[in-house]
Amino acid sequence: MTIRNWFKFSFWALLIGGGVNAIASLVIRWSFFQPYLANGEIGEFLAAFVWMIFLGITMSVMAQAGFFAYLTLHQVGVNIFRTLTLWNWIQMLLIIIVLADIIIFRFAPGAETIGDWVIYGFLLVVLVGSAIATGLKKVKMTQKPHVLISTIFFMIVVTSLEWIIALMGRQDNIDVYVALLLFPLVAVNAFQILMLPKYNTQSEKDREKLEARRKARKESVKTAKV
């Protein structure tokens, strides 16, 4: 990918992360924002809203780092296990392990009521549902069925790792942020896995145009000398 297209790719990822987190925060943290509006404290409301955008941008940066780490992991996995089929089976096993870890060790200890399980269940549906939807979209875009497992693996396993890391240092309102931080990570990761080929293709076209311009300049120089 060329530097210009990488900047475009990164910019849109940042924009999506900030925007999605801002919108999600208005729904999930409405009880936090509502008093500011009710009391006419518009400045405080805007400051809190901008903070949520910044938090989403931070999640986007983390998602981008995780995405490029995954690209390396995927290539290493294919090389180690020799065949894509075997690597896909390993990825399926890791998906099951990660989902079991989320349910048993992340959700269960904090679920004290039926309402807690409803919330955690909804988040799990968002995570798995978005992974399957993104995987199916990726297959449709590429016409390559074998990318389904890799896409689902990225959307579940890598997103979950980013999600857990994002929450590790946070002690205040942990349940709120468990729900909130998932959405920008899912949105940014879906964008990255689906749109990377587009930016790679554009980079190839840009290189071809650049090479054509260089050849044209060389030809013009030769003609001028003659």
Salt bridges, closest charged atoms under 4 A:
ASP101 OD2 - ARG106 NE 3.16
ASP172 OD1 - ARG170 NH1 3.70
GLU204 OE2 - ARG207 NH1 3.03
ASP206 OD2 - ARG4 NH2 3.37
GLU211 OE1 - ARG214 NH1 3.95
